[in-house]
Amino acid sequence: MASHYEASIRKPLVTGSKSYSDVSNDIARPVEGSANKQWWIVFSLALVAFLWGLGCIIYTISTGIGVWGLNKTVNWAWDITNFVWWVGIGHAGTLISAVLLLFRQKWRMAINRSAEAMTIFSVIQAGLFPIIHMGRPWLAFWVLPIPNQYGSLWVNFNSPLLWDVFAISTYLSVSLVFWWTGLLPDFAMIRDRAVKPFQKKIYSLLSFGWTGRAKDWQRFEEVSLVLAGLATPLVLSVHTIVSFDFATSVIPGWHTTIFPPYFVAGAIFSGFAMVNTLLIIMRKVVGLEDYITVQHIELMNLVIMITGSIVGCAYITELFIAWYSGVEYEQYAFLNRATGPYAWAYWAMMSCNVFSPQFMWFKRLRTSIMFSFFISIVVNIGMWFERFVIIVTSLHRDYLPSSWTMFSPTFVDIGIFIGTIGFFFVLFLLYSRTFPVIAQAEVKSILKSSGDQYKALRAEGKPLYTMPKRGKVTTYSVEADSISNQTH
Amino acid sequence: MYQFSQRFKLTTYVLMALGLLGLAYGFLSAPSTVEEAKAMVAAHDSDGHGSDHADESHTAADAHSAEAAHAQDSHAPGYETAAHADDHETAHDQHLLDQMRNRPWSAFYVSALFSFLIALGVLAFYAINRAAQAGWSPLLFRVMEGITSYLIPGGIILFVFFVLSALHLNHVFVWMDPEVVAHDELIRNKSGYLNPTFFLIRAAFFMGGWIFYRQFSRKLSLAQETATDNRNFVLNFRLSAGFLVFFLITESIMSWDWIMSIDPHWFSTLFGWYVFASFFVSGITVIALFTLYLKSKGLLEQVNTSHIHDLAKFMFGISVFWTYLWFSQFMLIWYADIPEEVTYYVMRFEEYNLPFLGMLVLNFLFPLLVIMRSDYKRIPWFVQTVGIVILIGHYIDFYIMIMPGSVGAHWSIGVPELGGILFFSGLFLFVVATALTKVPVTPKGSPLLEESKHFHY
């Protein structure tokens, strides 16, 4: 593990002078207690949105894709925008759990659990869209290369859409295993505290018989590192392959080589914005301000600023190279984006994704909770528009001007999107009531190096731990003179 | 304190002298007339090819491939300007001569650029470590500062090369030739950006910015040694963050200017980041090599195996990242297969097959297989071996980026190329070793230094 020494200029990552048992109590509290009124209100709203979306999905499947706003020219719009948006949001979880683990970043400890939960829930939302778009979702298994009785009927291995099937299912599986591995000691902690037999039974099933022996911990460390090593390329591969869906084509505005890394940067950008949105609310509602501190939010804001700037650099590169290429179709695609009928969406994207994160250069703003929350929402909106701009503006004016048209979503399109937001929050709210939302075992591992009271002790040069007094304490008072006399 | 030994100094002098001889030979043996150039090509073909040409299709396809190179350089398919047929023959011969005369210049340029970009990669790594307030690396800051001292002499040499190119002493950048621009509509449309004056202004501005940051950050870094507070440290942190923004923008433009414009019809939005990955991994490799060298001299006592392990992890990780970008750029262009873009790779597959594919083995497979294992990242000779292979591999990477556009099918890795490598290795080692003698190689005073000393993976 990383060194236990920590420079005094580093800010504490756990505040409120927490002891090990405080950590257990604080993190078990939401699971052991009962839900408050606010939780029920938000949950009901999310559930209603989810049910509305479910209704729209059933309507689509029973009637046909014609109920969507797609047309012959813009034959891919709302559904794929939502798909990419949700997949992108999922990236922050894996980045925090895998990449920041490899970099031994201690600040990941308080946020990795919820970020990974967010990853899994958002990938579920993303997966819905291609399945619904199939029209006959009961045949969704046809995307898998399964031997069949139709002769040589195989999936199209040349299609990036198929690569997506593999990439996203791998991503979901690895993320789930990673998430669950981290949960084992925490579930065991809740199991060991449970008083009701039913809860005890459930959490002992969930914790896979975790005992907390040294061997368990050693395997835990090893498997975490191996999974982090596997998941790091996945952070890059998933959105890279999503970008291939567009970039392998010959559609101006889609076919550009910067797409893979730029999609990945954009995904991390939107993912961190969503983590901020969720955690800023959660820390307040569940009372975890001592674990998810302003320092955590500031660091996430910095990641948002950096990835936002990288995305901005990619936008400008695309614009410039479109001009530089001398290819008139490329040039028109970008001119149309910036000045055509969808210019409002383009400039919304530019201001949300490139301009707004630049406020994070100011320490006052990036340490302000309200402002961080505001920017996180702005970035979520901006990244949705980014995908909309890329997809719709590149299609709506194609090579044949007589077929130029516009896209507008129907109520079904909007309903399904709102439904996925509802579904996402339903899952997240259920999670926050039943799962340990902070990786308490990992937070405990950094308490001595990064807890505020220990940092204070170290700064004063005091020992971190003194043996408690035991038994009858006898104090002697020996005069200095008498000692020197004895030596004679 | 590090001592630049007489023997080592002499070695760098010998490298530079041999390198200069090799380059001079390259310039003297280049053809000066069209007839000479044609005779050389004919002689070369009847040789049955040197062993470094593994491309069997070369002989049969020679006439055609020169045509292809020509077409790619100034007349991409579909953009043929109204050149008369008889004009075309003379233009073709002149083009052949230009390419052959470009060879020593290009050999010089590949090495000059690669050594400069190694120093720039180290500067970027240094700035990232400062801006991220990394705890493991402060012990290595003097090593990194020593390497970045090469930016000044390296930058001056590159700039002189650009000025000479703008004065038409070579045809490495064909768009600098007004004759070519006049006949090429595609280049003409870009001339608002691709013109010698603006090119030189940009180059001066970029180099100036990078060198300014290097000098200023070094000054603050040294001032922190004796300071009683953290003011210099904090200022350096802010400066580094600012530099990274400047670098993010200028690095891409630099790669378009200095490399992508050699194939002036071709474009790729990813190119800037691809070039960055290439010189970034080379820079980190050079940090590892110098660190191991200084440790072998009994210096940098507090640098432990965990630091070496971390450097090797970066060598491994960025090698994989480079491959990722290489693949992304290649695959998308290959898959879409549109003539505007695909000519770039057609040329490399047809004429540069061995180095083009061999580079992938050196830059990807070798690091992947050799230093994937955790223990091997801590063994000095493993890291050194992989490091040298990575440097060779990325030299070839830059070679493949530059040569097809400047010398076309008439490439070889011979005396001029080796001369370039020797000269710039000697100069690089001389400059860096001299810089390392200036101050103790173990820094003091940084508030994060204790973390670095206690660094344990």
Chai-1 contact restraints between the chains, C-beta under 6 A:
chainA,res_idxA,chainB,res_idxB,connection_type,confidence,min_distance_angstrom,max_distance_angstrom,comment,restraint_id
A,S3,B,H454,contact,1.0,0.0,6.0,A-B,restraint_1
A,S3,B,F455,contact,1.0,0.0,6.0,A-B,restraint_2
A,S3,B,H456,contact,1.0,0.0,6.0,A-B,restraint_3
A,Y5,B,E451,contact,1.0,0.0,6.0,A-B,restraint_4
A,Y5,B,H454,contact,1.0,0.0,6.0,A-B,restraint_5
A,A7,B,P447,contact,1.0,0.0,6.0,A-B,restraint_6
A,A7,B,L448,contact,1.0,0.0,6.0,A-B,restraint_7
A,A7,B,E451,contact,1.0,0.0,6.0,A-B,restraint_8
A,I9,B,P447,contact,1.0,0.0,6.0,A-B,restraint_9
A,A247,B,L332,contact,1.0,0.0,6.0,A-B,restraint_10
A,T248,B,Y335,contact,1.0,0.0,6.0,A-B,restraint_11
A,V250,B,A336,contact,1.0,0.0,6.0,A-B,restraint_12
A,V250,B,I338,contact,1.0,0.0,6.0,A-B,restraint_13
A,H255,B,A336,contact,1.0,0.0,6.0,A-B,restraint_14
A,T256,B,T269,contact,1.0,0.0,6.0,A-B,restraint_15
A,T257,B,S268,contact,1.0,0.0,6.0,A-B,restraint_16
A,T257,B,T269,contact,1.0,0.0,6.0,A-B,restraint_17
A,T257,B,L270,contact,1.0,0.0,6.0,A-B,restraint_18
A,T257,B,Q329,contact,1.0,0.0,6.0,A-B,restraint_19
A,T257,B,L332,contact,1.0,0.0,6.0,A-B,restraint_20
A,I258,B,T269,contact,1.0,0.0,6.0,A-B,restraint_21
A,I258,B,L270,contact,1.0,0.0,6.0,A-B,restraint_22
A,P260,B,S328,contact,1.0,0.0,6.0,A-B,restraint_23
A,P261,B,W273,contact,1.0,0.0,6.0,A-B,restraint_24
A,C313,B,L248,contact,1.0,0.0,6.0,A-B,restraint_25
A,T317,B,S252,contact,1.0,0.0,6.0,A-B,restraint_26
A,T317,B,T269,contact,1.0,0.0,6.0,A-B,restraint_27
A,E318,B,T269,contact,1.0,0.0,6.0,A-B,restraint_28
A,I321,B,F267,contact,1.0,0.0,6.0,A-B,restraint_29
A,I321,B,T269,contact,1.0,0.0,6.0,A-B,restraint_30
A,Y324,B,K190,contact,1.0,0.0,6.0,A-B,restraint_31
A,Y324,B,F267,contact,1.0,0.0,6.0,A-B,restraint_32
A,S325,B,F267,contact,1.0,0.0,6.0,A-B,restraint_33
A,G326,B,L186,contact,1.0,0.0,6.0,A-B,restraint_34
A,G326,B,N189,contact,1.0,0.0,6.0,A-B,restraint_35
A,V327,B,E340,contact,1.0,0.0,6.0,A-B,restraint_36
